[in-house]
């Protein structure tokens, strides 16, 4: 991908042709071996880093004039600090093996930098200028060949959102995960949407049902009438959408039961979005035997006096705490005709919220979000927007 970006974009290609030592790591544009002067008037080298702005595989105008720097704070030839470009000084892990110790702000008089060649070369000149005073001819244009070996990625295009936000280190905590989404109806389909936007290695989808017209009103996106007429399997429909972005989707058009639980082998985390029943009990027992954490979601709704009310539930089970699961937090008894949710009532907003709460909890378990309370059971009540936590570890 990085070699393709250099060949397709004239601003990136020009940086290499000018002799700068350039790399693209994730969504970061990196310039190595930039000479600068430290406070002891010694010439050293550091690294300039900025997030890429892309439209597919084409660079856009840089959205910010700020630049990251991995090195000591640069100085003039006499050892005085270049305070005019100071922005922030704090250690920052940008992900992809890249870190920074400072950030700089040198805004051009015009409306920002026109392209990445202008931005990177401008900062390189500011830092390397004092070094050239002390050592004439010293330049960041070293004409060194860059290693263009591709890094493994699960995405079909670069995740610029993560690197623009500077949270690559956090996002890396999700890499290598093999996530199972068991049941891809209303809530499950939104979980698929959210997990697809993370760098997990594999996303396994389990559901035997077809994607029918009522499902279109409880799932992300908008299928065409022609797609609905084909009545695709839910897992195949979702895979067809999200494999455009993520390479790791695997569709299993089956209902998990004792005959096929081996399909869960290798899973590292699971979301249970399935109806109560003996099949759910078997799945839970299998995940526990594998030592795998999982989150079970549920929704209870009732129609009273012309309006809906109810509770959303997110129950977490980890190897460190499972007693609450078998203490009544998860029901294994199937519902009946009085279960209003089984009538396919359209509650896309509650499906989405239930999914969001579940995915946030998963990310808390992985250390992406702060988790001081370490709750393993949460409920959200629509009336009053009441959110309660329980079963803390």
ZIKA-V58341 format. One line per field, one symbol per residue. ss: DSSP state (~ for helix, > for strand, _ for the rest). psi: psi as a letter, one per 30 degrees, with the letter a starting at -180 (. if undefined). burial: I if it has 9 or more other ideal C-beta (glycine too) atoms within 8 Angstrom, else O. Layout:
BEGIN
ss=???
psi=???
burial=???
END
This chain:
BEGIN
ss=_~~~~~~~_~~~~~~~~__>>>>>>__>>>>>>>>>>_____>>>>>>>>>__>>__>>______>>>>>____>_____>_~~~>>>>>>>>>>__>>>>>>>>__________~~~~~~~~~~~~~~~~~~~______>_____________>____~~~~~~__~~~~~~~___>>>>>___~~~~~~~~~~~_____>>>>>___>__~~~~________~~~~~~__>~~~~~~~~~___>__>>>>________~~~~____>>>>_____~~~~~~~~~~~~~__>>>>>>>>>>>>__>>>>>>>>>>>>__>___~~~____________~~~~____~~~~~~~~~~~~~~~~~~___________>>>>>____>>>>>___
psi=eeeeeeffkeeeeeeeffgkjkljjbgkkkjlhjklkafghkklkakkkkkkkkjcgkklkkflfkklkjllklllfggkkiffgkdkjkkkjflggkllflkljjkleailkelfeeeeeeeeeeefeeefeeikfklfifhkkkjgkkkkkflflkifeefefhheeeefffkfkjkkjjjhbdeeeeeeeeefglhlekjkkjkflljlefffggllajlleeeeefhlkeeeeeeeefffekfgkkkjiljkaffgffffkfkflkkjhllllfeeeeeeeeeeefhkllkkllkjlkjkhglklakkkjkkklffjfefeggfekkgkllaffjeffghkjheeeeeeeeeeeeeeeeeefgelkiefhkgkkkkkejfhkjklahl.
burial=IIOOIIOOIOIIIIIIOIOIIIIIIIIIIIIIIIIIIIOOIOIIIIIIIIIIIIOOOOIOOIOOIIIIIIIIIIIIIOIOIIOOIIOOOOOIOIIIOIOIIIIIIIOIOOOIIOIIIIIIIIIIOIIIOIIIOIIOOIIIOIOOOOOOOOOOOIIOIIIIOIIIOOOIIIIIIIIOIIIIIIIIIIIIIIIIIIIIOIIIIIIIIIIOOOIOOOIIOIIOOOOOOOIIOOOIIIIIIIIOOIIOIIOIIIIIIOOIOOOOIOIIOOIOIIIIIIIOIOIIIIIIOIIIOIOIIIIIIIIOIOOOOOOIIIIIIIIIIIOOIIOIIOOOOIOIOOIOOOOIIOOOOOIIOIIIIIIIIIIIIIIIIIOIOOOOOOIIIIIIIIOOOOOOOIIOO
END
